[in-house]
Amino acid sequence: MAWADWSFSDLIAMLNAFRTWEDGVKSGEFRRTGQAERQWGNKNMIQIKRIKEVAELAKELRERLAKHNIRVPRGPNMDRHTSNLDPAQELLILKLVLCGAFYPNYFTCGPSDEAEAVRALSGKDPFTTVMVKGVPALGHLYKNQIAAIFRPCGKGRRLYFEDTRCYVEFERPKTTTSPLARNNVLPAVYLAVKMRQLRMKMELQLTEISPADQKLLMEDFSQSNRLRTNRVGVLCDETSSSSQKKQTNEDSDGARHVELPANDNNWIEIFVTEVVDANRFWAHYGNRETFEKLQELMNTINQCEGYDLKPIGSDLQNGQHCLAPYEDDDGKYYRARVENVKDNNVQVFFVDYGNVEVVERRRIRELPPELLQLPFQAFECVLQGIKPFYRLPDGRWMPQAKDKVIHMVSNKIMLAYVYSIVQNTLRIDLLDTTKEPQLNINDLLIKMEFAESAEEPYSSKMNHEQREDANISATVDEHWVEIPQETVMRILDQGRRKGRVFLHGPFSPYEMNFYPMTQVGRFRSSRIEPNSVNSVALTEEAQDRHDRMMVAALVSVNSSGTTLVARDTTLMPNIHGLPALVSMLFAPTVELRTDPQKRRYTGALCGLGIDPETYGPALPDHDLEITFDVDITAEDITMINGVRMAVNLAVGSEDVIADWGPAAIFKIQKSAREKLLRLIMKRRESVIPYDFDRPYRWNLVNPDDVLPHGLEDTSANCPVLYQLHDGIAVSADIDDGEEDSPEKREKMFAHVRDLKVRASRSMTSDPVVCQLCEVLCQTPRDLLLHIESGAHQEEERALYQPQEKFRESCSH
C-alpha cells in the first residue's frame, strides 16, 4: 500500500518503486550515503536483482517504441510537454493507458445496498466497524482478548455484542489532515478484513463460569436492561472505568464540546475558521455571544502574554488538552488538544477553531481547569449532496476547488441549513447572504464543475428524517446495555480455563465483489489475487448506483475451471459511465445498441466482430455486452473516434510521419491526451439501464440506420490498429400519431409541471425519471440541475412549440 500511494493499482505501485530506485541510482544516493542497494531493497521489500531486470526490459521497450515514433520525453522535453498536467490528470491518463494495454481483462462491481449494510452491522457505521461471528455465550467477558486481536489494525473504540456476533468499532482520528483520515473507510477496517483473507486465527481462551457467577451476571444485565435487549456494549480500553463508558458530550477531563443544533433548529449562522477540503471545514457559531466569549477567553489566557502559564509535565499523551501558541497570531496561546508527539515536536488541534499546527514541545503549557468551563467551540461541517467531480488518489478534492471555497467563505458570517448530523458532523447547505441574490455554495461548486450531485449516505438520510419531526430526539437511544466491568474482571481472574473457540471473519458489508465483463466470465466466479492492493476493496460511496470498474494485467483460471483469478489489478476512479467509455475506446470493433424506438443509445457490443469466413463471432469468449447507465450520445462516439484517430496517426502511419520529427509527434500525443480527458471528464446524465434482448449477437443493425464515419480510406482509420466506429441514427421525434396525440402531449405537460414541483423540494424523495429526456435523477438537487440544463430546456421548447404555433395562428 505504501508504494501504491492510495492509487489502488498494483502496476502503479511497481512503477513508483522502480522510479524511486532509478532516481537513487542516477543521483548516486546509494554511493554517497554508503547505503548498499541490497540494504535499501531489504528495507523497502524490493528484490534488487528483479528491479535491475525491469530496468533492462524498460530500456528495450523504449528502443522498440522509438521505431514506431513513440518516444519517452526526457530532460527539458519532459517539463515542456507535461507541465500543463496536474497529478490527478497524469494518474487518470496512466490508468486509462493500462485499460488499453490489458483489454479486455475488465471487471465491474455492481452497486451496494447501503440500507442493508447498516442493518447488517446493527446500525453501526460501516466506515469504522467490522463484524466477527462465532462469539461464545457471554461474549463481553472476552472483550480484552478480542480487543487485543484487532489492536494491530488500529485504535479500537468500542465492542458491541449481540447473540453470537461482535461488532468492532475503530476510533476515527479527531482531525482530518492526513490522507488516510480523509478517506471515509478507515485503514483499520481494510486491515481487519485483510486478516480474514490471510486466514489469521482469531482464538479466544474460554473461561469456566460457575452457576453463581452466571446468576450474578444475569442480575447485572437485567438491572441495566430496561428494554430486554441482548445487545451489550463495552469500551475497547480495558483501563477505562465504568463512569467513562457512556457516550456523552464530555471528555474524561471534564472538557465539554459545544452543543450541536437541536432538531427544531435547522437554520444557523456559522463562521468558517478552517477549510480542510472543498466540502469539509471547521466552524463555530456566528452569533455575537460566541465571538464575545472567545474574545474574553483569549484575554484571560494571554493577559500576561503567556509568562504566567505553567509549563506542562514531561508525560505528554495523545488526546491531552493543553495551551499551545499559534504563530500566525503573534504566538498567542489557544486551547488545544495533543494529536501526536514526535521527538521535540507536538502536533496540536486547536479545539475552538479546527486548525492543526506543529509546535515545539517546550512551548506547550498546562490548561487550567477554570478554562474548561467554556465548551470547545469548533464543530466539523460537510457540504451535503455533492461529491468531487474527480478526486485525487488520496481522497482530496482538486486544489482549485478548495481555493475557491476559501475565497468564498473567508471572513464572512455564513448561513447554514442543517440537513443532518452524523458522527457529530453537520451536513449542511451553505449560503452566502451578503450577495444579491444569495449564493448556495453547494450548487455553485456543481455549476463550476468542481463537484457533482450525489445521494446522501443512508445514515444522513435517516437523521434528516428524524430532524423533520422535532419531537424525536437528535440522539437516538441505540439500546446497547453497559455491563459493570468490575464483575467481569473478577470472574475472569477466578475462573478456570476450559477450552478455546475460533472466531469467523472479520466481515464488512462494504466489500466490493467484482465480476468479469467478458462473455466467458459470465458463468464463472472471480477473485483477486491475495497479494494485490485491491484484494480488499471497500466502497466509499455505497449510495452511488453506478458500476465501478477494475482492470487486470493477467487473468487466469483456477484448477477446477470455475473461478477467474485477477492479478496485477488497477481500480479505476468512480466516474459514471467509465466502463462503457473505456470498452468502446479500446475495443477493436463496436456495434451500438438502441432502444426499440431508436430514441437513444442503450449499449454496445465490443469485441473482434464477425469472422468473414464463418459469419459468426470472431472471438466470442472475449466479447463484451455493455449496458449504458449514463446518456451516451453521438457526440461521445465522435469524441471516441477522435482519440482513436490520434492514436492511429501517431502509431499506425509511421511511414507518413517518419520525417516529422519529435515536435510533431509530441503535438499529436498532446492532442490525444486532451481529447481523452475531455471524453472522460464530460458530465453525463444518468439514465435507466435498458438490457438488450439479444445480447452477444452481431450484425443486428439495419444498414439504413448506420451513420458512417466517412474516413474509410484515410490514415485516420487504421483497421489493423483502431478502426473508427460507425454511429446509428437515433431521434427523439416520434412519427406514431398516437404518440403525438393531444392527450399524450397534455400528459407530458403535466409531467413537466410535476418535475418543477419536485425539484423545489428539499426533502429526500424517491428517484425521478424525466420522461421528456429519459434521464434518471436520484435527488431533488439532481432534478433541479437537470431541468435547468440546456438539453432539457431544448426538449421543453420542442414540446411547447406546436402549442405556441397554434396560438399564433389563432391570433392571426
ZIUR-V35590 format. One record per run of one state. SS is the DSSP state (~ for helix, > for strand, _ for the rest). FROM is the first residue (numbers start at 1). LEN is the number of residues. If there is no record, write none. Layout:
BEGIN
ss from len
SS FROM LEN
SS FROM LEN
END
This chain:
BEGIN
ss from len
_ 1 8
> 9 1
~ 10 18
_ 28 1
~ 29 5
_ 34 3
~ 37 7
_ 44 4
~ 48 19
_ 67 9
~ 76 7
_ 83 4
~ 87 15
_ 102 4
> 106 4
_ 110 4
~ 114 7
_ 121 8
> 129 5
_ 134 5
~ 139 12
_ 151 5
> 156 7
_ 163 2
> 165 6
_ 171 8
~ 179 4
_ 183 4
~ 187 11
_ 198 5
> 203 6
_ 209 2
~ 211 14
_ 225 6
> 231 5
_ 236 6
~ 242 3
_ 245 5
> 250 1
_ 251 5
> 256 2
_ 258 9
> 267 11
_ 278 2
> 280 6
_ 286 2
~ 288 14
_ 302 9
> 311 1
_ 312 9
> 321 6
~ 327 3
_ 330 2
> 332 11
_ 343 2
> 345 6
_ 351 5
> 356 5
~ 361 3
_ 364 1
> 365 1
_ 366 3
~ 369 4
_ 373 3
> 376 1
_ 377 2
> 379 5
_ 384 2
> 386 3
_ 389 10
~ 399 11
_ 410 3
> 413 10
_ 423 2
> 425 8
_ 433 6
> 439 2
~ 441 7
_ 448 3
> 451 3
_ 454 4
~ 458 11
_ 469 12
> 481 1
_ 482 3
~ 485 10
_ 495 1
> 496 7
_ 503 1
> 504 4
_ 508 3
> 511 1
_ 512 3
> 515 2
_ 517 1
> 518 1
~ 519 5
_ 524 1
> 525 4
_ 529 9
> 538 1
_ 539 9
> 548 10
_ 558 5
> 563 9
_ 572 6
~ 578 9
_ 587 2
> 589 6
_ 595 6
> 601 7
_ 608 2
> 610 1
_ 611 6
> 617 1
_ 618 2
~ 620 3
_ 623 1
> 624 4
_ 628 2
> 630 1
_ 631 3
~ 634 19
_ 653 1
~ 654 4
_ 658 4
~ 662 20
_ 682 4
> 686 1
_ 687 16
~ 703 3
> 706 2
_ 708 19
> 727 2
_ 729 13
~ 742 18
_ 760 8
> 768 3
_ 771 4
> 775 3
_ 778 2
~ 780 8
_ 788 2
~ 790 22
_ 812 1
END
